[in-house]
Amino acid sequence: MMNKDEMQAWMTSMVESAATNDPTDDDWQFPSSPVLLKPRPGDIVTLHLRGYLRDGTTIMDTQRRQPLRLQVGQQQLVPGLDAAVRECTRGQTVDCICRSQDCHGLIGFPPAIPPNTTVGFKATVVHVDSTQRSIPLAERQRRAQDLKVHGTKCFKAELYELASKCYKAAYKQVARDVTSKDLKVSLLSNLALCALRRHAYHTARDRCNRVLALDGTHIKALYRKALASHALEDHQEAVNLLEKVLKLDPKNKAASAQLIQCKQAMASEC
């Protein structure tokens, strides 16, 4: 079991630091690449690469300089290495031995690589840029679910900022998909809870409003919006929301207790 610091280090490595604006929501920042993304033809990979011959002679090594940026499936990598890199996610390293027919063939690459020579490669994928391709809906939904799982791990470790990044990145994957309503509602509701834990009450209320625009009777969103409104001293709105929760779920003990607090706060203001 990882401790909190280990979890934070692991999740920080999983979530891209680079961000781009989502066209549907200019104030939301999203990682530019999904977590656990494997390259596909047309993607641009940034990688460190070491090439060596059977006798151990190094023919190239990028570790002490800028990594390479190459496009997968466009003959910019030798066939054997291209196939190996497609099986890697960001941060992974692969070792592969390419026979001459999967490398530079009968011609070689003089003077570094003689004709008809087997070459070994050690490649580390630094980044995967998938913006050049259109990702199928099923793949985007799978990625969104994966990101949601990572976000929940962060939330349980009390890493609310990282959890929010994961949930936002997941939402971006399905933002324009009308068939992913339930997933979007769940992600937005989780974002509201993260905002509450960070005492970002205006943000929490905004996230709840997004949920309620999709599902006006979502009990968790109504309750969380009530908590945010109470924290912002908008007690009347909190009371109205909690009464709606109790109308939908009369046995909701948390809402009943919160309603008493809100009414007491209102009475103290009179």
C-alpha positions as CSV (number, residue, x, y, z in Angstrom):
1,M,0.0,0.0,0.0
2,M,1.4,3.4,-1.1
3,N,1.5,6.2,1.4
4,K,0.2,9.7,0.5
5,D,3.6,11.0,-0.7
6,E,4.2,8.0,-2.9
7,M,0.6,8.2,-4.3
8,Q,1.2,11.9,-5.1
9,A,4.5,11.2,-6.9
10,W,2.9,8.3,-8.8
11,M,-0.2,10.3,-9.9
12,T,1.9,13.3,-10.8
13,S,3.8,11.1,-13.2
14,M,0.6,9.8,-14.6
15,V,-1.1,13.2,-15.3
16,E,0.4,15.4,-17.9
17,S,1.5,18.8,-16.8
18,A,0.9,20.4,-20.2
19,A,-2.6,21.7,-20.6
20,T,-4.9,23.1,-23.3
21,N,-8.2,24.9,-23.1
22,D,-11.3,22.9,-23.8
23,P,-13.3,24.7,-26.5
24,T,-16.6,24.2,-24.6
25,D,-15.3,25.6,-21.4
26,D,-12.5,28.2,-21.5
27,D,-11.9,28.2,-17.7
28,W,-11.2,24.4,-17.6
29,Q,-7.6,23.2,-18.1
30,F,-7.0,19.7,-19.4
31,P,-4.0,17.5,-19.8
32,S,-3.0,17.4,-23.5
33,S,-2.6,13.6,-23.6
34,P,-4.7,11.0,-21.9
35,V,-3.1,8.8,-19.3
36,L,-1.9,5.3,-20.5
37,L,-2.1,6.3,-24.1
38,K,-0.5,3.9,-26.6
39,P,0.7,5.4,-29.9
40,R,-1.2,4.6,-33.1
41,P,-0.4,5.4,-36.7
42,G,-0.3,9.1,-37.2
43,D,0.6,9.9,-33.6
44,I,3.8,11.8,-32.8
45,V,6.0,10.2,-30.2
46,T,8.8,11.9,-28.3
47,L,11.3,9.4,-27.2
48,H,14.9,8.8,-26.1
49,L,16.6,6.2,-28.2
50,R,19.8,4.2,-28.0
51,G,20.8,2.0,-30.9
52,Y,23.6,-0.6,-30.7
53,L,25.1,-3.5,-32.6
54,R,25.5,-7.1,-31.5
55,D,29.0,-6.4,-30.3
56,G,27.7,-3.7,-28.0
57,T,28.9,-0.7,-30.1
58,T,26.5,2.3,-29.6
59,I,25.5,3.8,-32.9
60,M,23.3,6.5,-31.5
61,D,22.1,7.7,-28.1
62,T,19.8,10.7,-27.3
63,Q,20.1,10.6,-23.5
64,R,22.5,13.5,-23.4
65,R,20.6,15.7,-25.9
66,Q,17.0,16.5,-27.0
67,P,14.8,13.5,-27.5
68,L,13.5,12.6,-30.9
69,R,10.0,13.5,-32.2
70,L,8.9,11.0,-34.8
71,Q,5.5,10.0,-36.3
72,V,4.4,6.5,-35.8
73,G,3.4,4.4,-38.9
74,Q,4.9,6.9,-41.4
75,Q,8.3,5.1,-42.0
76,Q,10.1,7.5,-39.7
77,L,11.1,4.6,-37.4
78,V,12.4,1.3,-38.7
79,P,9.6,-1.3,-38.9
80,G,10.7,-3.4,-35.9
81,L,11.1,-0.4,-33.6
82,D,7.9,1.2,-34.9
83,A,6.0,-2.0,-33.9
84,A,7.7,-2.0,-30.4
85,V,6.9,1.6,-29.7
86,R,3.2,1.1,-30.4
87,E,3.0,-1.2,-27.4
88,C,4.4,1.4,-25.0
89,T,2.7,4.0,-22.9
90,R,4.2,7.3,-21.7
91,G,7.2,6.7,-19.5
92,Q,7.7,3.1,-20.5
93,T,11.0,1.7,-21.9
94,V,11.2,-1.1,-24.5
95,D,14.2,-3.1,-25.6
96,C,13.9,-4.7,-29.0
97,I,16.2,-6.6,-31.4
98,C,15.5,-5.8,-35.0
99,R,16.8,-8.2,-37.7
100,S,18.1,-6.7,-40.9
101,Q,14.8,-7.1,-42.7
102,D,13.0,-5.2,-39.9
103,C,15.7,-2.5,-39.8
104,H,17.9,-1.2,-42.6
105,G,18.0,-4.4,-44.7
106,L,20.6,-5.4,-47.2
107,I,21.7,-1.8,-47.7
108,G,22.4,-0.9,-44.1
109,F,23.1,2.6,-43.0
110,P,26.8,3.2,-43.6
111,P,29.1,3.9,-42.0
112,A,27.3,3.2,-38.6
113,I,25.3,0.2,-39.7
114,P,26.8,-2.4,-42.1
115,P,24.6,-4.1,-44.7
116,N,22.4,-7.0,-43.5
117,T,23.0,-6.2,-39.8
118,T,20.9,-6.9,-36.7
119,V,20.4,-3.8,-34.6
120,G,19.2,-3.5,-31.0
121,F,17.3,-0.5,-29.7
122,K,16.3,0.8,-26.3
123,A,13.5,3.3,-26.5
124,T,11.9,5.3,-23.7
125,V,8.6,7.0,-24.6
126,V,8.6,10.5,-23.2
127,H,5.3,11.8,-24.7
128,V,2.5,10.8,-27.0
129,D,0.7,13.4,-29.1
130,S,-2.5,12.0,-30.4
131,T,-4.0,15.3,-31.7
132,Q,-3.3,14.3,-35.3
133,R,-5.9,11.5,-35.2
134,S,-9.6,11.1,-34.5
135,I,-10.1,8.8,-31.6
136,P,-13.2,6.4,-31.8
137,L,-15.9,7.0,-29.2
138,A,-15.5,3.6,-27.6
139,E,-11.8,4.4,-27.0
140,R,-12.5,7.8,-25.6
141,Q,-15.1,6.2,-23.2
142,R,-12.6,3.6,-22.1
143,R,-10.0,6.3,-21.4
144,A,-12.5,8.4,-19.5
145,Q,-13.3,5.4,-17.3
146,D,-9.6,4.8,-16.7
147,L,-9.0,8.4,-15.8
148,K,-12.0,8.3,-13.5
149,V,-10.4,5.3,-11.7
150,H,-7.2,7.2,-11.3
151,G,-9.1,10.2,-10.0
152,T,-10.8,8.1,-7.4
153,K,-7.5,6.8,-6.2
154,C,-6.2,10.3,-5.8
155,F,-9.4,11.4,-4.0
156,K,-9.1,8.5,-1.5
157,A,-5.5,9.6,-0.9
158,E,-6.8,13.2,-0.2
159,L,-5.0,14.5,-3.3
160,Y,-7.9,16.6,-4.4
161,E,-6.1,18.7,-6.9
162,L,-4.8,15.7,-8.8
163,A,-8.2,14.0,-8.6
164,S,-9.7,17.1,-10.2
165,K,-7.2,16.9,-13.0
166,C,-8.0,13.3,-13.7
167,Y,-11.8,13.9,-13.6
168,K,-11.5,16.9,-15.9
169,A,-9.3,15.0,-18.4
170,A,-11.9,12.2,-18.3
171,Y,-14.7,14.7,-18.9
172,K,-12.9,16.1,-21.9
173,Q,-12.9,12.7,-23.5
174,V,-16.7,12.5,-23.6
175,A,-17.7,16.1,-23.4
176,R,-19.5,16.2,-26.8
177,D,-20.9,12.7,-26.6
178,V,-24.7,12.7,-25.8
179,T,-24.6,8.9,-25.1
180,S,-22.2,9.4,-22.2
181,K,-24.6,11.3,-20.0
182,D,-24.3,9.1,-17.0
183,L,-20.5,9.2,-17.1
184,K,-20.5,13.0,-17.5
185,V,-22.9,13.4,-14.5
186,S,-20.7,11.2,-12.4
187,L,-17.5,13.0,-13.3
188,L,-19.1,16.5,-12.7
189,S,-20.5,15.3,-9.4
190,N,-17.0,14.1,-8.4
191,L,-15.5,17.4,-9.4
192,A,-18.0,19.2,-7.2
193,L,-17.0,17.0,-4.2
194,C,-13.3,17.7,-4.9
195,A,-14.1,21.4,-4.9
196,L,-15.9,21.1,-1.6
197,R,-12.9,19.4,0.0
198,R,-10.7,22.2,-1.3
199,H,-13.2,24.8,0.1
200,A,-13.7,26.1,-3.5
201,Y,-17.4,26.7,-2.9
202,H,-18.1,28.8,-6.0
203,T,-16.5,26.1,-8.1
204,A,-18.4,23.4,-6.3
205,R,-21.7,25.2,-7.0
206,D,-20.8,25.6,-10.7
207,R,-20.0,21.9,-11.0
208,C,-23.3,21.0,-9.4
209,N,-25.2,23.3,-11.8
210,R,-23.6,21.4,-14.7
211,V,-24.9,18.1,-13.2
212,L,-28.3,19.5,-12.6
213,A,-28.5,20.8,-16.2
214,L,-28.1,17.1,-17.3
215,D,-30.2,15.6,-14.4
216,G,-32.4,18.0,-12.4
217,T,-33.1,15.4,-9.7
218,H,-29.6,14.2,-9.1
219,I,-29.6,13.9,-5.3
220,K,-25.9,14.2,-4.7
221,A,-25.6,17.3,-6.9
222,L,-28.5,18.9,-5.0
223,Y,-27.0,18.1,-1.6
224,R,-23.5,19.2,-2.6
225,K,-24.8,22.4,-4.0
226,A,-26.6,23.0,-0.7
227,L,-23.4,22.5,1.2
228,A,-21.6,25.0,-1.1
229,S,-24.5,27.5,-0.7
230,H,-24.4,27.1,3.1
231,A,-20.7,27.7,3.1
232,L,-21.2,30.8,1.0
233,E,-23.9,32.0,3.5
234,D,-26.7,31.6,1.0
235,H,-28.8,29.8,3.5
236,Q,-32.1,30.2,1.8
237,E,-30.9,28.5,-1.3
238,A,-29.4,25.8,0.8
239,V,-32.7,25.2,2.5
240,N,-34.6,25.1,-0.8
241,L,-32.1,22.6,-2.2
242,L,-32.2,20.4,0.9
243,E,-36.0,20.4,1.0
244,K,-35.9,19.2,-2.6
245,V,-33.5,16.4,-1.6
246,L,-35.8,15.3,1.2
247,K,-38.8,15.3,-1.2
248,L,-36.9,13.0,-3.4
249,D,-35.4,10.9,-0.6
250,P,-37.3,11.4,2.7
251,K,-34.9,9.1,4.6
252,N,-31.7,11.0,3.7
253,K,-30.3,11.6,7.2
254,A,-27.4,13.8,6.0
255,A,-29.8,16.2,4.3
256,S,-32.1,16.3,7.3
257,A,-29.2,17.2,9.7
258,Q,-27.9,19.8,7.2
259,L,-31.3,21.3,6.9
260,I,-31.5,21.9,10.6
261,Q,-28.1,23.6,10.5
262,C,-29.1,25.9,7.7
263,K,-32.4,26.9,9.4
264,Q,-30.5,27.6,12.6
265,A,-28.1,29.8,10.6
266,M,-31.0,31.7,9.0
267,A,-32.6,32.2,12.4
268,S,-29.3,33.6,13.9
269,E,-29.2,36.2,11.1
270,C,-32.7,37.6,12.0
